[in-house]
Amino acid sequence: MNELTSAIKEVKTMINANMFGTKNYNSFNLFDGYQRVYFQTNENIDDYLGLYDISKKETALCVAGSGDQAFSLIAKGINNIQLFDINKLTEYMILGLKKAIILKYNFSEYFEIMIKLINPQTNFMDIYNIISDLIPYMEEKYQCFWIEIINYYKMIQISEKSNYNLIHMLSLTNIEQLIRNNSSYLNTEEDYNRLKYKLQNALVSFKYTNALTLKNDLNGNKYDLILLSNILDYFHIYWGNNWSIAHLNKYVDGLTKIMNNNSILYLHYAFTPFIWPRIFNGTNIKISNLPPSYEIKEISNLSNLKQKDSIILKRMR
């Protein structure tokens, strides 16, 4: 079974699971395989990308996640991006569906369409029609995937006389999160149009891999920027009692083999670390425990503007 056929089979299983309760796709034990996708970021991407001048950076490696990090980088002029994720569904949601939305719709229409897509009350035929209209804006691989999925989705809805929202089944995003999105490309209509133009020629590829093995999985490629989001919040699942600053240093040292000179590693996005007792989920490590070799920058927390998130960085000299 090839990768596309496997993806179609798994997502059909997800549809059945949501409608008939055959499997739990809300459990993010290891995020592996096919799981629901965060379709909009909950990070303040614009603020942390603005910490440094990245206008001369050419290549980037970043988690696929919501796609907002990659799209923000493209809007800022980085045209060669390698996405990675342990959740295979992100490729089809981001490079298939979300990219097509940006290519097809203008700035105000983007928000209208996204609200419809993530609203659980949206009629299933509206969802079917929206995605059908996006098919021509997708690459062939993603066209094949979404044509198969929406036709299966429509058949199930009609046969069961139900009204489940497909995108709500496959994503973990709410309308408030969409409105608060602070990605670089959504700041103004001009920013959005800049992304729309650059996205047509950007080189964006997807690699299914674990962040723990990144240094060995990228065919020797090196990058000017690496964005890991808050992936380190889940390393305790693998590292267990070995999670320590020494273990973190060893991991970061391993990433230097895929970093160019003067590259920037956005190592970890820490949500309100001065409110929580730890900076990495599953550990007791605090910001004060980090050595001076790591740069720590405060940024605003979009869910509560009185609080501050932090971004932890490492730069190659």
Secondary structure, DSSP 8 states (H G I E B T S, - for coil): --HHHHHHHHHHHHHHHHHH--S--S--SS--BS--B--S--S-HHHHHTTS--TT--EEEEE-TTSHHHHHHHHTT--EEEEEESBTHHIIIIIIIIHHHHHHS-HHHHHHHHHHHH-TTS-HHHHHHHHHHHGGGS-HHHHHHHHHHHHHHHHHHHHHT----HHHHHB---HHHHHT---GGGSSHHHHHHHHHHHTT-EEEEEE--GGGGGGSSTT--EEEEE-TTGGGGTHHHHGGG-SHHHHHHHHHHHGGGEEEEEEEEEEEESSTTTSS-SSTTS---GGGS-TTSEEEEEE-TT-TTSEEEEEEEE--
